């Protein structure tokens, strides 16, 4: 049941994101500013995710520290 909820939430977020992208394209040329901002946030998100996946110190503390 939990996975169904996550799936529906993910699908809704995808649709919202696509509507936002299409709306910014329709609002050309002012929509380009929003697309540039989204691109910048996406690049930063990928950077943070890559750093987290390759950081051994975070993995060590995640496995050894009691919660």
MDTraj code that builds the backbone (N, CA, C; nanometers):
import mdtraj as md
import numpy as np

residues = "UNK UNK UNK UNK UNK UNK UNK UNK UNK UNK UNK UNK UNK UNK UNK UNK UNK UNK UNK UNK UNK UNK UNK UNK UNK UNK UNK UNK UNK UNK UNK UNK UNK UNK UNK UNK UNK UNK UNK UNK UNK UNK UNK UNK UNK UNK UNK UNK UNK UNK UNK UNK UNK UNK UNK UNK UNK UNK UNK UNK UNK UNK UNK UNK UNK UNK UNK".split()
xyz = np.array([
    [0.0819, -0.1181, 0.0000],
    [0.0000, 0.0000, 0.0000],
    [0.0870, 0.1256, 0.0000],
    [0.1979, 0.1177, 0.0736],
    [0.2876, 0.2328, 0.0804],
    [0.3468, 0.2634, -0.0568],
    [0.3848, 0.1583, -0.1302],
    [0.4439, 0.1786, -0.2626],
    [0.3427, 0.2376, -0.3606],
    [0.2173, 0.2008, -0.3461],
    [0.1128, 0.2578, -0.4310],
    [0.1009, 0.4086, -0.4042],
    [0.1051, 0.4469, -0.2777],
    [0.1001, 0.5888, -0.2429],
    [0.2189, 0.6658, -0.2994],
    [0.3396, 0.6070, -0.2875],
    [0.4586, 0.6709, -0.3442],
    [0.4495, 0.6803, -0.4959],
    [0.3950, 0.5769, -0.5581],
    [0.3808, 0.5779, -0.7030],
    [0.2858, 0.6868, -0.7503],
    [0.1728, 0.6986, -0.6836],
    [0.0753, 0.8019, -0.7196],
    [0.1333, 0.9410, -0.6953],
    [0.2023, 0.9582, -0.5836],
    [0.2647, 1.0864, -0.5536],
    [0.3734, 1.1201, -0.6554],
    [0.4539, 1.0218, -0.6929],
    [0.5573, 1.0441, -0.7936],
    [0.4980, 1.0792, -0.9288],
    [0.3907, 1.0122, -0.9666],
    [0.3243, 1.0405, -1.0940],
    [0.2664, 1.1817, -1.0952],
    [0.2049, 1.2214, -0.9834],
    [0.1501, 1.3572, -0.9741],
    [0.2612, 1.4618, -0.9814],
    [0.3741, 1.4346, -0.9155],
    [0.4866, 1.5283, -0.9207],
    [0.5422, 1.5379, -1.0624],
    [0.5481, 1.4247, -1.1332],
    [0.5952, 1.4250, -1.2722],
    [0.5027, 1.5072, -1.3607],
    [0.3728, 1.4879, -1.3471],
    [0.2771, 1.5652, -1.4262],
    [0.2864, 1.7143, -1.3958],
    [0.3015, 1.7490, -1.2674],
    [0.3152, 1.8893, -1.2290],
    [0.4412, 1.9502, -1.2896],
    [0.5513, 1.8764, -1.2853],
    [0.6773, 1.9250, -1.3412],
    [0.6661, 1.9443, -1.4925],
    [0.6041, 1.8503, -1.5617],
    [0.5882, 1.8614, -1.7067],
    [0.4978, 1.9796, -1.7422],
    [0.3907, 2.0015, -1.6655],
    [0.3035, 2.1161, -1.6902],
    [0.3796, 2.2467, -1.6695],
    [0.4668, 2.2489, -1.5706],
    [0.5464, 2.3682, -1.5463],
    [0.6433, 2.3932, -1.6628],
    [0.7073, 2.2894, -1.7120],
    [0.8008, 2.3031, -1.8241],
    [0.7270, 2.3527, -1.9484],
    [0.6138, 2.2893, -1.9810],
    [0.5377, 2.3306, -2.0996],
    [0.4857, 2.4730, -2.0853],
    [0.4455, 2.5115, -1.9649],
    [0.3996, 2.6485, -1.9423],
    [0.5114, 2.7497, -1.9628],
    [0.6318, 2.7147, -1.9197],
    [0.7448, 2.8054, -1.9392],
    [0.7829, 2.8162, -2.0866],
    [0.7690, 2.7062, -2.1603],
    [0.7979, 2.7110, -2.3043],
    [0.6945, 2.7971, -2.3756],
    [0.5687, 2.7856, -2.3354],
    [0.4625, 2.8657, -2.3972],
    [0.4831, 3.0145, -2.3674],
    [0.5383, 3.0465, -2.2498],
    [0.5596, 3.1860, -2.2101],
    [0.6883, 3.2434, -2.2692],
    [0.7343, 3.1880, -2.3798],
    [0.8566, 3.2361, -2.4446],
    [0.8415, 3.3829, -2.4790],
    [0.9346, 3.4693, -2.4611],
    [1.0736, 3.4525, -2.4189],
    [1.0942, 3.4608, -2.2685],
    [0.9929, 3.5046, -2.1909],
    [1.0125, 3.5186, -2.0468],
    [1.0250, 3.3844, -1.9770],
    [0.9722, 3.2816, -2.0355],
    [0.9812, 3.1481, -1.9767],
    [1.1224, 3.0926, -1.9762],
    [1.2091, 3.1476, -2.0605],
    [1.3483, 3.1027, -2.0644],
    [1.4147, 3.1240, -1.9283],
    [1.3799, 3.2311, -1.8586],
    [1.4370, 3.2567, -1.7263],
    [1.4031, 3.1437, -1.6289],
    [1.2800, 3.0988, -1.6319],
    [1.2396, 2.9877, -1.5460],
    [1.3086, 2.8582, -1.5843],
    [1.3231, 2.8347, -1.7138],
    [1.3914, 2.7127, -1.7583],
    [1.5377, 2.7130, -1.7157],
    [1.6013, 2.8290, -1.7217],
    [1.7407, 2.8385, -1.6767],
    [1.7494, 2.8105, -1.5263],
    [1.6556, 2.8625, -1.4491],
    [1.6549, 2.8378, -1.3049],
    [1.6342, 2.6896, -1.2745],
    [1.5423, 2.6252, -1.3456],
    [1.5179, 2.4827, -1.3252],
    [1.6417, 2.4020, -1.3628],
    [1.7078, 2.4392, -1.4705],
    [1.8301, 2.3707, -1.5117],
    [1.9381, 2.3840, -1.4042],
    [1.9547, 2.5036, -1.3484],
    [2.0530, 2.5243, -1.2423],
    [2.0235, 2.4403, -1.1194],
    [1.8967, 2.4351, -1.0785],
    [1.8592, 2.3526, -0.9634],
    [1.8815, 2.2043, -0.9910],
    [1.8531, 2.1625, -1.1139],
    [1.8749, 2.0223, -1.1503],
    [2.0223, 1.9853, -1.1448],
    [2.1079, 2.0732, -1.1925],
    [2.2517, 2.0468, -1.1890],
    [2.3008, 2.0386, -1.0447],
    [2.2549, 2.1302, -0.9589],
    [2.2939, 2.1255, -0.8181],
    [2.2429, 1.9995, -0.7492],
    [2.1214, 1.9562, -0.7818],
    [2.0664, 1.8336, -0.7239],
    [2.1505, 1.7130, -0.7633],
    [2.1887, 1.7056, -0.8903],
    [2.2711, 1.5939, -0.9368],
    [2.4069, 1.5955, -0.8669],
    [2.4642, 1.7146, -0.8462],
    [2.5933, 1.7267, -0.7773],
    [2.5831, 1.6760, -0.6340],
    [2.4799, 1.7179, -0.5611],
    [2.4617, 1.6757, -0.4228],
    [2.4383, 1.5251, -0.4154],
    [2.3576, 1.4720, -0.5051],
    [2.3306, 1.3288, -0.5064],
    [2.4574, 1.2489, -0.5351],
    [2.5380, 1.2938, -0.6301],
    [2.6626, 1.2245, -0.6621],
    [2.7599, 1.2292, -0.5446],
    [2.7685, 1.3436, -0.4759],
    [2.8571, 1.3527, -0.3596],
    [2.8115, 1.2599, -0.2477],
    [2.6824, 1.2500, -0.2279],
    [2.6311, 1.1625, -0.1228],
    [2.6579, 1.0159, -0.1552],
    [2.6419, 0.9773, -0.2791],
    [2.6618, 0.8382, -0.3168],
    [2.8084, 0.7954, -0.3126],
    [2.9002, 0.8897, -0.3250],
    [3.0416, 0.8549, -0.3281],
    [3.1138, 0.8849, -0.1968],
    [3.0439, 0.9338, -0.0937],
    [3.1080, 0.9702, 0.0315],
    [3.1111, 0.8491, 0.1249],
    [3.2290, 0.7948, 0.1491],
    [3.2423, 0.6762, 0.2348],
    [3.2202, 0.7092, 0.3820],
    [3.2537, 0.8315, 0.4216],
    [3.2364, 0.8688, 0.5623],
    [3.0886, 0.8675, 0.5999],
    [3.0022, 0.9188, 0.5134],
    [2.8581, 0.9159, 0.5410],
    [2.8077, 0.7728, 0.5499],
    [2.8563, 0.6859, 0.4631],
    [2.8157, 0.5456, 0.4671],
    [2.8577, 0.4800, 0.5976],
    [2.9799, 0.5110, 0.6437],
    [3.0295, 0.4535, 0.7688],
    [2.9405, 0.4923, 0.8852],
    [2.9098, 0.6210, 0.8978],
    [2.8272, 0.6669, 1.0097],
    [2.6835, 0.6187, 0.9960],
    [2.6359, 0.6035, 0.8757],
    [2.4995, 0.5527, 0.8560],
    [2.4879, 0.4091, 0.9042],
    [2.5949, 0.3323, 0.8900],
    [2.5905, 0.1904, 0.9299],
    [2.6262, 0.1679, 1.0752],
    [2.7038, 0.2559, 1.1372],
    [2.7542, 0.2278, 1.2724],
    [2.6879, 0.3087, 1.3845],
    [2.6306, 0.4222, 1.3572],
    [2.5718, 0.5044, 1.4625],
    [2.4327, 0.4528, 1.4951],
    [2.4064, 0.4358, 1.6268],
    [2.2735, 0.3899, 1.6678],
    [2.1729, 0.5030, 1.6528],
    [2.0526, 0.4648, 1.6165],
    [1.9469, 0.5644, 1.5966],
    [1.8534, 0.5652, 1.7132],
])
top = md.Topology()
chain = top.add_chain()
for i, resn in enumerate(residues, 1):
    res = top.add_residue(resn, chain, resSeq=i)
    for name in ("N", "CA", "C"):
        top.add_atom(name, md.element.get_by_symbol(name[0]), res)
traj = md.Trajectory(xyz[None], top)
